[in-house]
């Protein structure tokens, strides 16, 4: 998982010419694989659509034995809180704190909107 990764709601409609690999991430959300927000933005705008950035952001934190597990759990908590009117989210920040035996991840996601 890296900064600027993009997550799409399951019902998010994309331009037909956009061939985007998606992988289920958590309940109601998929991860756009192999792209970051700036690349997806260029592709969507190239198709004549809009990939809008909003000021609505959500943050969450979670524990895990590894940093990756903690980050995944924190994202799985943050994404469902993104308002329903937005159909995408961008991973804005990740901060992992190491403790003996576990990791604490803090993440924030920025709501995005894809539309024609």
C-alpha positions as CSV (number, residue, x, y, z in Angstrom):
1,X,0.0,0.0,0.0
2,X,1.4,3.4,-0.9
3,X,0.4,7.0,-0.7
4,X,-2.0,8.1,-3.5
5,X,-3.4,4.7,-4.0
6,X,-7.0,4.9,-5.2
7,X,-10.1,3.0,-3.8
8,X,-13.4,2.8,-5.7
9,X,-16.8,2.0,-4.3
10,X,-18.2,-1.1,-5.8
11,X,-20.9,0.8,-7.8
12,X,-18.4,3.4,-9.2
13,X,-18.9,3.8,-13.0
14,X,-15.8,4.4,-15.0
15,X,-15.3,5.4,-18.7
16,X,-15.7,2.4,-20.9
17,X,-12.3,2.9,-22.6
18,X,-10.6,2.8,-19.2
19,X,-9.1,-0.7,-18.5
20,X,-8.5,-0.6,-14.8
21,X,-7.5,-3.6,-12.8
22,X,-9.5,-3.7,-9.5
23,X,-9.1,-5.9,-6.5
24,X,-11.7,-6.2,-3.6
25,X,-10.3,-4.4,-0.6
26,X,-13.1,-4.2,2.1
27,X,-16.8,-4.3,2.3
28,X,-18.1,-2.0,-0.5
29,X,-14.7,-1.0,-1.8
30,X,-12.1,-2.1,-4.4
31,X,-8.5,-1.0,-4.8
32,X,-7.3,0.3,-8.2
33,X,-4.2,-1.9,-8.8
34,X,-1.2,-0.6,-10.7
35,X,-2.1,3.1,-10.7
36,X,-2.0,6.1,-8.4
37,X,-4.3,9.1,-8.3
38,X,-2.4,11.3,-10.7
39,X,-2.2,8.6,-13.4
40,X,-5.9,7.7,-12.9
41,X,-6.8,11.4,-13.1
42,X,-5.0,11.8,-16.4
43,X,-6.7,8.7,-17.9
44,X,-10.2,9.8,-16.7
45,X,-9.7,13.4,-18.0
46,X,-8.4,11.9,-21.3
47,X,-11.7,10.1,-21.6
48,X,-13.6,13.4,-21.2
49,X,-14.7,12.6,-17.6
50,X,-13.8,14.3,-14.3
51,X,-11.9,13.0,-11.3
52,X,-12.7,15.6,-8.6
53,X,-10.8,16.2,-5.4
54,X,-12.9,17.2,-2.4
55,X,-12.1,18.7,1.0
56,X,-13.8,15.8,2.8
57,X,-11.2,13.6,4.4
58,X,-11.4,10.7,6.9
59,X,-8.8,9.4,9.3
60,X,-8.5,6.2,11.2
61,X,-6.1,4.1,13.1
62,X,-5.7,0.4,13.9
63,X,-3.3,-2.2,15.4
64,X,-1.6,-5.1,13.7
65,X,1.3,-7.5,14.1
66,X,2.8,-6.1,10.9
67,X,2.7,-2.6,9.4
68,X,0.8,-3.9,6.4
69,X,-1.8,-5.5,8.6
70,X,-2.3,-2.4,10.7
71,X,-2.5,-0.2,7.5
72,X,-5.1,-2.5,5.9
73,X,-7.2,-2.5,9.1
74,X,-7.0,1.3,9.4
75,X,-8.1,1.7,5.8
76,X,-10.9,-0.7,6.2
77,X,-12.1,1.5,9.0
78,X,-11.7,4.8,7.2
79,X,-13.2,3.9,3.8
80,X,-16.8,3.1,5.1
81,X,-16.9,6.6,6.7
82,X,-16.4,8.4,3.4
83,X,-19.7,10.0,2.6
84,X,-22.0,8.0,0.2
85,X,-22.1,10.8,-2.3
86,X,-18.4,10.2,-3.2
87,X,-17.5,7.1,-5.3
88,X,-13.7,7.1,-4.8
89,X,-11.1,7.8,-2.2
90,X,-7.3,8.5,-2.3
91,X,-4.9,7.4,0.4
92,X,-3.5,10.7,1.6
93,X,-1.2,9.7,4.5
94,X,0.2,6.8,6.4
95,X,2.0,6.9,9.7
96,X,3.1,3.7,11.4
97,X,4.4,3.6,15.0
98,X,6.4,0.5,16.1
99,X,5.8,-1.0,19.5
100,X,7.2,-4.3,20.9
101,X,5.0,-7.0,19.3
102,X,2.6,-4.7,17.3
103,X,2.3,-1.7,15.0
104,X,-0.1,1.2,15.2
105,X,-1.1,2.6,11.8
106,X,-2.7,6.0,11.3
107,X,-4.1,6.7,7.8
108,X,-6.2,9.4,6.2
109,X,-8.1,9.2,2.9
110,X,-9.4,12.0,0.8
111,X,-12.8,11.7,-0.8
112,X,-12.8,11.8,-4.7
113,X,-15.6,11.9,-7.2
114,X,-15.5,10.3,-10.7
115,X,-18.2,11.4,-13.1
116,X,-18.9,12.1,-16.8
